[in-house]
Amino acid sequence: MRTLDSRRMFELAQALATAKSQQDVPAAMELFHRDMVLEAPAFGTRACGWAANERALTGFFASFPDYEVGLEGRAADGDALVCWGTVRMTMTGDRFGVTPNGRRAELPVFIQFAFKDGLIGCERFFFDLSELCAQSGVSTDAVRRKLFGAAAIAPSTARIEPIQR
């Protein structure tokens, strides 16, 4: 396993950002290691391997056909890279069980990368689902219910006791 320098790691991340901003799944796939893991915790998704990643990207672009990401900063340590920037995307369709307003959302994003054999081996894509829902004119609770089931929004059974003075 060869170690990449931070410049090369960022070149790969930037090439991936460009491919995804053009909804170019084949170009994105060329940057992925065969064991690639793609995670989007806000959506509760994890794709492992080429076939699963190809399906995940194709489905994502069906829901967000104008997806665009700009990387504005980065930090690297060893075989890891974190980038931050802005993502712009319009929620479409009914994948999330809601009818979006058709407006383009603009959100801060940070992306954690790991590398393997000179390629991207892992991408973890973080953004605020509630802010995406707010800008898209949909209920965060409805989207979370669709993504994670009813338990994701069940009221807490914890009870907050008043402070005794």
Backbone bond lengths (Angstrom), bond angles and torsions (degrees), N, CA, C in turn:
res aa  C-N    CA-C-N  psi(-1)  N-CA   C-N-CA  omega(-1)  CA-C   N-CA-C  phi
1 M - - - 1.444 - - 1.527 108.43 -
2 R 1.325 116.17 123.59 1.455 118.33 -178.77 1.522 110.45 -97.07
3 T 1.314 115.23 145.45 1.452 121.16 -179.61 1.524 109.14 -90.42
4 L 1.310 116.61 137.40 1.456 122.08 177.99 1.520 109.80 -94.90
5 D 1.321 116.05 148.55 1.459 117.71 172.42 1.523 108.28 -82.57
6 S 1.327 116.85 164.49 1.466 121.33 -173.68 1.527 111.79 -62.52
7 R 1.330 117.09 -32.30 1.464 120.02 178.58 1.532 110.24 -63.49
8 R 1.318 117.43 -45.44 1.473 120.80 -179.58 1.521 110.96 -68.23
9 M 1.326 117.57 -38.67 1.468 119.59 176.96 1.524 110.17 -58.50
10 F 1.339 116.65 -44.80 1.459 119.33 -179.76 1.524 111.59 -67.87
11 E 1.324 118.00 -35.67 1.468 120.04 176.17 1.529 110.57 -58.93
12 L 1.327 116.78 -43.13 1.467 120.06 177.93 1.522 111.29 -65.18
13 A 1.336 116.75 -44.00 1.469 120.28 179.20 1.524 110.87 -62.99
14 Q 1.320 117.25 -41.46 1.468 120.86 179.41 1.526 110.75 -67.29
15 A 1.333 117.12 -40.14 1.464 119.90 176.80 1.529 110.63 -62.46
16 L 1.323 117.03 -38.31 1.465 120.42 177.12 1.525 110.54 -66.83
17 A 1.326 117.44 -42.51 1.467 120.77 177.62 1.527 110.43 -59.08
18 T 1.319 116.57 -42.20 1.469 120.86 179.16 1.523 110.54 -64.91
19 A 1.327 117.20 -46.93 1.471 120.88 -179.92 1.526 110.63 -60.22
20 K 1.322 116.50 -44.92 1.468 119.47 -179.18 1.527 111.20 -68.64
21 S 1.311 117.89 -36.63 1.463 120.82 178.64 1.529 111.40 -66.30
22 Q 1.325 116.92 -21.17 1.462 122.13 175.96 1.531 111.55 -99.34
23 Q 1.339 116.67 5.66 1.454 123.64 -176.53 1.532 110.91 51.62
24 D 1.320 116.14 39.03 1.464 123.61 -177.60 1.529 109.00 -98.32
25 V 1.319 115.14 87.24 1.463 120.76 -177.10 1.528 111.73 -61.86
26 P 1.348 120.57 -45.61 1.467 118.67 179.06 1.533 113.08 -59.18
27 A 1.327 117.91 -40.15 1.475 120.18 178.62 1.525 110.70 -65.21
28 A 1.325 117.58 -39.49 1.465 120.94 177.32 1.524 110.24 -63.89
29 M 1.319 117.07 -42.74 1.460 121.12 -177.27 1.525 111.92 -62.92
30 E 1.327 118.14 -31.31 1.464 121.26 178.94 1.527 112.22 -64.10
31 L 1.316 117.17 -21.60 1.460 122.23 -177.84 1.523 112.53 -89.77
32 F 1.337 117.27 -10.51 1.458 122.75 -174.35 1.517 112.37 -93.13
33 H 1.314 115.86 138.70 1.461 122.31 168.61 1.525 108.10 -67.41
34 R 1.316 117.67 152.21 1.481 120.26 -178.46 1.525 112.79 -59.31
35 D 1.346 117.40 -24.41 1.465 121.66 178.62 1.528 111.96 -98.13
36 M 1.306 117.85 20.21 1.461 123.74 -175.40 1.529 112.02 -49.13
37 V 1.338 115.10 136.82 1.463 122.35 174.20 1.526 106.83 -119.08
38 L 1.314 116.04 123.99 1.465 122.86 178.78 1.517 107.98 -118.39
39 E 1.337 115.67 119.04 1.465 120.35 -179.05 1.520 110.21 -121.03
40 A 1.315 115.39 139.36 1.460 122.92 171.87 1.526 106.68 -130.44
41 P 1.343 117.81 87.38 1.461 120.73 -175.98 1.531 114.31 -54.81
42 A 1.318 118.07 -34.26 1.470 119.86 -179.89 1.528 111.21 -61.03
43 F 1.327 116.82 -33.06 1.464 121.49 178.48 1.525 112.06 -95.11
44 G 1.328 117.23 -7.51 1.457 120.58 -178.09 1.511 112.70 69.53
45 T 1.345 117.22 30.09 1.455 120.12 -176.61 1.522 111.80 -110.86
46 R 1.330 113.61 150.83 1.468 121.77 176.97 1.525 106.45 -150.32
47 A 1.325 116.04 120.49 1.461 121.63 178.31 1.522 108.13 -115.35
48 C 1.328 116.35 132.44 1.465 121.68 -178.63 1.526 109.41 -122.51
49 G 1.326 116.34 126.95 1.464 121.63 178.11 1.516 112.00 90.47
50 W 1.333 114.39 165.60 1.462 120.52 -175.33 1.520 113.48 -60.53
51 A 1.314 118.20 -50.37 1.471 120.78 -175.46 1.526 111.06 -61.00
52 A 1.322 117.04 -45.66 1.470 120.60 -179.73 1.527 111.06 -65.53
53 N 1.333 117.19 -37.38 1.459 120.15 178.93 1.517 111.72 -69.08
54 E 1.306 117.12 -38.16 1.462 120.23 177.05 1.527 110.41 -62.63
55 R 1.334 117.08 -44.11 1.471 120.67 177.23 1.526 110.73 -63.74
56 A 1.348 116.94 -42.62 1.472 120.58 -178.54 1.523 110.99 -62.53
57 L 1.326 117.32 -46.22 1.464 119.90 -179.70 1.527 111.44 -65.64
58 T 1.320 117.01 -42.46 1.461 120.94 179.26 1.528 110.29 -60.93
59 G 1.325 117.32 -44.27 1.471 121.23 177.75 1.516 112.38 -65.61
60 F 1.333 116.41 -40.44 1.459 120.61 179.33 1.524 110.77 -62.13
61 F 1.337 117.00 -45.10 1.462 119.65 -178.98 1.528 112.16 -70.30
62 A 1.335 117.92 -23.79 1.465 120.14 173.44 1.527 109.73 -67.45
63 S 1.337 116.89 -35.81 1.465 121.63 179.50 1.524 112.41 -82.14
64 F 1.328 117.44 -29.40 1.467 123.40 -177.20 1.533 109.01 -132.00
65 P 1.351 117.95 72.74 1.468 121.04 -171.09 1.531 114.82 -68.37
66 D 1.322 118.04 -15.72 1.466 120.25 -179.99 1.524 111.84 -111.58
67 Y 1.319 116.60 23.69 1.459 122.39 -178.90 1.522 110.79 -50.80
68 E 1.326 115.09 134.48 1.464 121.41 176.86 1.518 107.97 -148.28
69 V 1.318 116.88 132.12 1.454 120.76 177.98 1.522 109.23 -126.48
70 G 1.320 114.85 137.39 1.457 121.06 174.55 1.512 109.02 -118.95
71 L 1.322 116.47 124.83 1.463 121.38 178.49 1.522 108.37 -89.68
72 E 1.323 115.94 124.78 1.462 120.98 -173.86 1.526 113.63 -111.24
73 G 1.317 117.26 -17.14 1.456 120.41 179.86 1.507 110.19 -159.27
74 R 1.332 114.99 167.97 1.465 118.69 -178.44 1.513 110.60 -160.37
75 A 1.331 113.57 158.50 1.456 122.27 173.13 1.523 106.51 -145.47
76 A 1.341 115.54 139.71 1.458 120.24 -178.20 1.519 109.73 -129.56
77 D 1.338 113.85 149.34 1.453 120.39 177.35 1.521 107.47 -152.10
78 G 1.310 116.50 110.85 1.463 119.30 179.85 1.511 111.03 64.80
79 D 1.327 117.47 -120.01 1.459 122.43 -179.60 1.523 112.45 -99.88
80 A 1.326 117.31 16.98 1.469 120.71 -178.38 1.519 110.15 -118.78
81 L 1.318 114.94 147.71 1.461 122.70 177.61 1.516 107.94 -137.64
82 V 1.313 116.66 136.36 1.461 121.68 171.65 1.523 106.94 -120.47
83 C 1.317 115.82 130.10 1.461 122.04 176.11 1.512 108.59 -119.25
84 W 1.318 115.92 150.88 1.456 120.35 174.37 1.512 108.21 -134.28
85 G 1.326 113.88 157.10 1.451 119.08 -178.71 1.500 111.17 176.57
86 T 1.333 114.91 -146.15 1.456 121.75 -176.11 1.514 109.29 -129.96
87 V 1.315 115.02 137.13 1.459 121.19 174.60 1.529 107.59 -113.78
88 R 1.320 115.45 140.36 1.462 122.46 175.92 1.520 106.72 -125.38
89 M 1.333 116.30 130.73 1.461 119.04 -177.93 1.523 109.85 -164.51
90 T 1.321 114.62 149.76 1.457 121.56 178.23 1.518 108.91 -110.50
91 M 1.328 116.05 121.47 1.467 120.85 176.89 1.527 108.36 -72.27
92 T 1.335 116.63 128.11 1.465 121.65 178.89 1.522 109.41 -131.86
93 G 1.321 115.29 169.21 1.453 120.83 174.78 1.519 112.67 72.38
94 D 1.336 114.66 -165.64 1.467 120.10 -176.18 1.525 112.44 -121.58
95 R 1.322 117.38 19.13 1.465 121.30 -179.34 1.521 112.26 -53.28
96 F 1.316 116.75 -32.82 1.459 121.30 -175.17 1.531 112.88 -99.52
97 G 1.323 117.32 7.75 1.455 121.25 176.32 1.523 114.01 73.97
98 V 1.320 117.56 20.86 1.466 122.93 -178.26 1.525 108.66 -138.39
99 T 1.339 115.74 166.54 1.455 121.06 175.71 1.524 108.63 -110.24
100 P 1.346 117.09 104.54 1.459 119.80 -177.94 1.528 112.06 -72.26
101 N 1.341 115.38 162.70 1.463 121.56 -176.99 1.523 114.00 -81.08
102 G 1.328 118.88 -7.14 1.456 122.02 178.20 1.518 114.52 84.71
103 R 1.328 116.72 2.74 1.463 119.95 178.39 1.528 110.17 -84.58
104 R 1.307 114.77 149.06 1.469 120.56 178.81 1.519 109.42 -82.19
105 A 1.321 115.59 126.21 1.465 121.47 178.59 1.528 109.16 -88.86
106 E 1.319 115.21 149.83 1.462 122.16 175.70 1.517 107.53 -130.52
107 L 1.336 115.54 120.08 1.460 121.09 -171.98 1.523 111.84 -135.28
108 P 1.334 116.72 147.95 1.458 118.49 168.49 1.532 109.00 -70.14
109 V 1.313 114.92 149.48 1.460 120.62 -178.50 1.519 108.36 -143.78
110 F 1.328 115.25 148.27 1.462 117.76 165.45 1.515 108.04 -134.30
111 I 1.327 114.05 146.55 1.452 121.16 -172.02 1.519 108.66 -131.80
112 Q 1.313 115.44 127.30 1.459 121.92 179.16 1.532 108.15 -103.29
113 F 1.312 116.13 128.55 1.460 121.57 -179.77 1.516 110.51 -118.72
114 A 1.331 115.60 147.07 1.461 123.05 167.20 1.534 105.68 -128.60
115 F 1.309 116.30 155.51 1.458 120.69 -172.89 1.515 110.81 -126.06
116 K 1.328 114.65 150.73 1.454 120.37 -178.71 1.527 108.30 -147.25
117 D 1.297 116.44 126.13 1.470 122.01 177.68 1.534 112.63 53.53
118 G 1.321 116.51 39.33 1.456 121.18 176.27 1.520 115.24 79.11
119 L 1.329 117.29 8.71 1.467 122.45 179.85 1.523 109.86 -127.97
120 I 1.309 116.45 172.10 1.463 120.88 175.98 1.526 107.93 -75.86
121 G 1.313 115.71 121.61 1.464 121.30 -178.72 1.517 112.97 -101.91
122 C 1.337 115.98 -21.85 1.466 119.89 -179.34 1.517 108.97 -156.79
123 E 1.319 114.92 138.29 1.464 122.09 173.30 1.518 107.78 -133.02
124 R 1.329 115.37 126.14 1.473 121.12 173.45 1.520 106.63 -116.66
125 F 1.336 116.03 119.36 1.454 124.05 -170.28 1.531 108.78 -108.97
126 F 1.345 116.60 113.59 1.460 121.70 -174.65 1.524 111.55 -113.53
127 F 1.330 115.69 131.52 1.461 122.49 173.62 1.518 107.91 -155.58
128 D 1.326 116.77 171.08 1.458 123.09 -176.70 1.535 109.87 -91.23
129 L 1.322 117.08 105.10 1.462 122.05 -179.68 1.523 111.09 -60.42
130 S 1.320 117.96 -38.59 1.471 120.68 -179.55 1.527 111.12 -62.55
131 E 1.327 116.60 -39.40 1.465 119.59 178.96 1.524 111.06 -69.45
132 L 1.329 117.66 -39.40 1.464 120.45 175.06 1.524 110.08 -58.92
133 C 1.333 116.66 -45.29 1.465 120.82 -179.92 1.525 111.03 -64.21
134 A 1.326 117.53 -43.60 1.471 121.07 -179.99 1.519 110.51 -59.98
135 Q 1.322 117.12 -47.45 1.465 119.73 -178.86 1.525 112.21 -70.08
136 S 1.325 117.12 -23.54 1.468 121.69 179.53 1.521 112.19 -90.73
137 G 1.345 116.59 -1.90 1.465 121.16 176.42 1.514 113.91 71.64
138 V 1.340 116.91 32.05 1.460 120.07 -179.68 1.526 110.15 -126.88
139 S 1.295 115.51 161.27 1.457 122.38 179.68 1.526 111.06 -75.70
140 T 1.314 116.08 124.40 1.465 119.95 175.33 1.527 109.78 -61.30
141 D 1.326 117.32 -40.86 1.470 120.36 179.80 1.525 110.97 -59.93
142 A 1.343 117.42 -42.22 1.469 120.33 -179.88 1.526 110.73 -64.68
143 V 1.325 116.67 -41.81 1.463 120.31 179.42 1.524 110.14 -66.70
144 R 1.324 117.50 -45.40 1.469 120.50 178.58 1.537 111.17 -61.40
145 R 1.335 116.47 -38.66 1.466 120.20 178.24 1.540 109.67 -62.20
146 K 1.329 117.50 -41.79 1.466 121.99 179.61 1.541 110.26 -66.25
147 L 1.334 116.12 -42.27 1.465 120.43 -176.80 1.524 113.67 -76.15
148 F 1.343 116.15 -41.03 1.468 120.25 -168.82 1.523 114.24 -119.31
149 G 1.325 118.35 -4.04 1.455 121.09 -178.01 1.519 111.67 88.79
150 A 1.319 115.57 171.91 1.464 122.01 -175.00 1.526 112.71 -61.37
151 A 1.319 117.63 -31.24 1.466 120.14 -177.91 1.526 112.15 -64.02
152 A 1.322 117.12 -22.10 1.474 120.69 -177.61 1.516 112.40 -66.84
153 I 1.328 117.14 -24.34 1.462 119.38 -178.22 1.521 112.33 -122.62
154 A 1.321 116.73 13.90 1.467 119.78 179.00 1.524 109.38 -63.61
155 P 1.320 116.38 140.97 1.467 118.14 178.65 1.520 110.64 -62.51
156 S 1.292 115.48 147.79 1.453 121.54 179.71 1.524 110.07 -71.16
157 T 1.310 115.35 144.84 1.469 119.63 175.98 1.523 110.57 -92.03
158 A 1.323 115.32 -1.92 1.470 118.87 179.11 1.527 108.91 -69.55
159 R 1.293 114.08 144.66 1.457 119.26 -179.79 1.523 107.79 -117.49
160 I 1.306 115.46 132.63 1.457 120.38 179.18 1.530 107.51 -96.09
161 E 1.311 114.22 121.83 1.462 120.55 179.85 1.531 109.52 -90.66
162 P 1.310 117.03 141.00 1.467 119.26 176.20 1.534 110.88 -66.08
163 I 1.287 115.83 150.70 1.473 121.20 177.05 1.527 108.38 -73.93
164 Q 1.323 115.15 128.58 1.466 120.08 178.06 1.524 108.67 -87.25
165 R 1.288 116.72 128.82 1.474 120.25 179.08 1.493 110.36 -111.65
